[in-house]
């Protein structure tokens, strides 16, 4: 009986890992900076960004510059100047430097992006640090070459140059 319980516990653990119930514990920015991921805030279920349907094709350069398991973003539209790359949760994009951004950091600097995650999770992005303000959920394989064409759900505020935090979620 004890070996059956052990086998069942091991099978349950393997299944949980396989379906992605454990999330990455750290993030790596393009500069290799790491941050401890923050706990997901208790909030309403995420909403998909208006116009968030995956674009027909991501440019070959964007795919080549964005490794599997990352959410990648660029300073300019059409995947220019970047990418910044996050594989985990990040509650403050101003912790990650990028010299061509007006603030000198990735905070409020993304103009195009691609969710190249491989776990099947979406990436929830927020227009405030600490997972505050408006949010949008970008499903796996979502991409957009021009964030100026998007608005935060329930607002008329442009998505362009306004992302400040992110985490991965299965709710997209």
JOVEN-V382484 format. One record per residue. N is the residue number from 1. OMEGA is omega as a letter, one per 30 degrees, with the letter a starting at -180 (999 if undefined). D_LAST is the distance of its C-alpha to the last C-alpha in Angstrom with 1 decimal. Layout:
BEGIN
n: [N	N]
omega: [OMEGA	OMEGA]
d_last: [D_LAST	D_LAST]
END
This chain:
BEGIN
n: [1	2	3	4	5	6	7	8	9	10	11	12	13	14	15	16	17	18	19	20	21	22	23	24	25	26	27	28	29	30	31	32	33	34	35	36	37	38	39	40	41	42	43	44	45	46	47	48	49	50	51	52	53	54	55	56	57	58	59	60	61	62	63	64	65	66	67	68	69	70	71	72	73	74	75	76	77	78	79	80	81	82	83	84	85	86	87	88	89	90	91	92	93	94	95	96	97	98	99	100	101	102	103	104	105	106	107	108	109	110	111	112	113	114	115	116	117	118	119	120	121	122	123	124	125	126	127	128	129	130	131	132	133	134	135	136	137	138	139	140	141	142	143	144	145	146	147	148	149	150	151	152	153	154	155	156	157	158	159	160	161	162	163	164	165	166	167	168	169	170	171	172]
omega: [a	l	l	l	l	l	l	l	l	l	l	l	l	l	l	l	a	a	l	l	l	a	l	a	l	a	l	l	a	a	l	l	l	l	l	a	l	l	l	a	l	a	l	l	a	l	l	l	l	a	a	l	a	l	a	a	l	a	l	l	a	l	a	a	a	a	l	a	a	l	a	a	a	l	a	l	a	l	l	l	l	g	l	a	l	l	a	a	a	a	l	a	l	l	a	a	l	a	a	l	a	a	a	l	l	a	l	a	a	l	l	a	a	l	a	l	a	a	a	a	l	l	l	l	a	l	l	l	l	l	l	l	l	l	l	a	a	a	l	l	l	l	l	a	a	a	l	l	a	l	l	a	l	a	l	a	l	l	a	l	a	l	a	l	a	l	a	a	l	a	l	999]
d_last: [40.3	39.3	38.3	36.1	34.2	33.9	32.6	30.1	28.9	28.7	26.8	24.2	23.8	23.5	20.8	18.7	19.2	18.4	15.0	14.1	14.7	16.6	15.1	17.4	20.0	21.0	20.2	22.5	23.0	25.0	28.1	27.4	27.1	25.3	23.8	23.0	19.4	19.1	17.8	14.5	15.7	15.7	13.8	12.2	8.5	6.7	7.2	6.7	10.1	12.9	14.0	10.9	11.5	12.6	16.3	18.8	20.0	19.8	23.4	25.1	26.0	22.4	21.5	24.7	24.2	20.6	20.9	18.5	16.3	16.2	14.4	17.4	18.6	22.0	24.5	25.3	23.8	23.9	23.0	26.3	27.5	25.3	23.0	21.8	19.9	17.8	16.8	16.2	15.6	17.9	18.9	21.4	21.4	25.1	25.8	25.5	28.3	28.4	31.9	31.1	28.7	30.7	30.0	30.6	27.1	23.6	22.9	22.3	23.3	20.4	21.0	19.0	16.4	14.8	12.0	14.4	12.9	14.3	12.7	9.7	7.5	5.6	7.9	8.1	11.4	14.0	17.3	19.3	20.3	19.6	16.1	17.8	17.9	15.2	11.6	8.9	5.6	6.8	5.6	8.6	11.7	10.8	14.1	16.2	19.9	20.6	18.5	21.4	20.1	16.9	16.9	14.8	13.3	16.3	18.8	21.1	20.7	20.2	17.5	20.4	21.9	19.9	17.4	18.9	16.5	13.3	11.8	9.5	6.9	5.8	3.8	0.0]
END
